[in-house]
Amino acid sequence: MNNQEKIADIQKDLDTYSLLGNLYSSPQGSLLVNTLALESIQKIKNLTNNYTSLSHTEMVAHCASIKSKFDLITLLSSSNENKQIVEEEL
């Protein structure tokens, strides 16, 4: 990969993190993050209240759902920090 391609890739990352940061800072982004957090709390409550009766597959499914929600929250909340890191690379 030559220098021009590296710069293009970095610029693409910068654009992506900028868009994610804008979403996170918007009212819609706040609503999304809050909804994901509330859904995660509901899943955790379901796990803690029903762990004795849930099958292994159901527990794994609940945990995977919680993880995916947390990953999305982390992606959005760290986008401005990631943008700064990418800007330093340019």
DANORPE-V255643 format. One record per helix or strand of 3 or more residues. SS is the DSSP state (H for helix, E for strand). FROM is the first residue (numbers start at 0). LEN is the number of residues. If there is no record, write none. Layout:
SS,FROM,LEN + SS,FROM,LEN
This chain:
H,2,23 + H,26,24 + H,55,22 + H,78,11
